[in-house]
Amino acid sequence: MEKQKNPASKSGGILGFIERVGNALPHPFILFLYITAALIVISTLLSIMGVQVTNPTTNELVGVKSLLSREGLVWISSTLVSNFSSFAALGIVLVMQMAIGVAENSGLLTTALRRAILGVPLWALTATVLFLGINGSIASEASIIFIPPLAAAAFQAAGKHPLAGLIAGYAATNAGFTANVMITATDGLLYGVTQEAAHMVDPAYTTTPANNWYFMIVSCFVLTVVGVFVNDKIIVPRLGAYQGDEKATERDATELERKGLRNAGIFSLVFIAIILVGLIPGNGFLRGDDGSVLSGPFMTGLVPFLIIYFILVGIVYGFTVGTFKTANDVPKVMAESLTSLTGYIVLVFVIAQFIAIFNFTNLGMIIAVSSANFLKSIGFTGIPMILCILLITTLVNFFMTSGTAKWYIFAPIFVPMFMYLGYSPEFAQVVYRIGDSCTNPITPIYPYLPMIIGMASKYDKKAGMGTIISMMLPYSLAFLVAWIVMLIAWMFLNLPLGPGAFVFFG
């Protein structure tokens, strides 16, 4: 979509400054090249200076290694390709994208969301929009495009201000983007980077895409309640009654689409029943050898189960409604779904080198150990430290909107530092995800901001950047406060973040 021009984009002040700085940043690929080059220079200088720290895990001295040394040149020349091909997140992201692509291109996800939003009773409308919007990340960023206008149409049809629905949908799909009741591509993207960073401290450390699952499931319900409060108590009173001429145009599902949903629902019940048969009995085939569910093939292979489900349910819906005519259509759709990841694949090549170089030079460990020791010496740990990390993440999000790109930079520092302070890599990932997600809708350089301004102008001709950000701010702040309360509760109770993943490390 062509970026729309609006006067607010040329404004001064802090928003104008953020927009200018963000626009001045190079493409992430070039940015990581610059960072990697700086890393090589810095590691060489520190190596010459003899900088070293004591590894708290092994009590061994660890010094900076230069990539410009003979050892470094031999290492990079022999690992350049394997750094990329063995990148933990790459395979799972590609496979999940293919699976979700089948469900999305069959029309299942769009129809299910349309049916849910447009067919919901008035009393549950706002909560439904928010809950579905938060969980819309299962369709990746496509949810940002189709949920807000659907929500606007549903609000208008119910006699409520359509702009309130549009704003609720946009807030849910952006500020709540990281939360979901299911494992999504975002989980697949982040966990691999977290695991690579954890290897700086413990080379045998393993984690899974489900490492934040329990926390994110609870987040969906908490954010929905908070979002309803913000919408009903702040946004709707501010907007008042709708006086515009724009009419609702979104249609409900056709009879054939409803049949497709019924068949998809029947398949889903059968799929769930098979899983329950394998989980409920003490000797179920989806339990581990010790009878535990956590060590069984279902939990350890949760992502493959989801991949199989999305492919099959998409096939059931697609053949019912006719979007799939022959079996040959399925692999074609899977291939087409990967075209949206070509930029990501190229970016991963340079990111994989950056992380590998960070590990080789020992800079990640040295920064993490030094930072952890410094924070301990001044007593800046626990909740104050976590709030500081949240603040850093939210501020950087105003200048660099790619959540995964930021984690590639932060993970090699945050994850080992958290581990040395006694917190798990999974907890470091949760803290980062919260800070990254909350400020998405109030970031002036966010790529979807022009789109939502254009949608809002249908209902308010004067709507601009200031309109959107001013109505997004209550959602961002309320979500952030709610998540901070959840973090503190998880810390004090040491609740599991996901299967086998807890707040504290060791």
Secondary structure, DSSP 8 states (H G I E B T S, - for coil): ------GGGG--HHHHHHHHHHHHS--HHHHHHHHHHHHHHHHHHHHHHT-EEE-TTT--EEE---TTSHHHHHHHHHHHHHHHHT-HHHHHHHHHHHHHHHHHHTTHHHHHHHHHHHTS-GGGHHHHHHHHHHHGGGGTTHHHHHHHHHHHHHHHHTTS-HHHHHHHHHHHHHHTTT--SS--HHHHHHHHHHHHHHTTT-TT----TTTTHHHHHHHHHHHHHHHHHHIIIIIHHHH-S-------------HHHHHHHHHHHHHHHHHHHHHHHHHSSTT-TTS-TTS-STTSHHHHTHHHHHHHHHHHHHHHHHHHHTS--STTHHHHHHHHHGGGGHHHHHHHHHHHHHHHHHHHHTHHHHHHHHHHHHHHHHT--HHHHHHHHHHHHHHHTTT---HHHHHHHHHHHHHHHHHHTTB-HHHHHHHHHHHHHHTGGG-TT-TTHHHHHHHHTTT-TT--HHHHHHHHHHHHHHHHHHHHHHHHHHHHHT--SBTTB-SB--
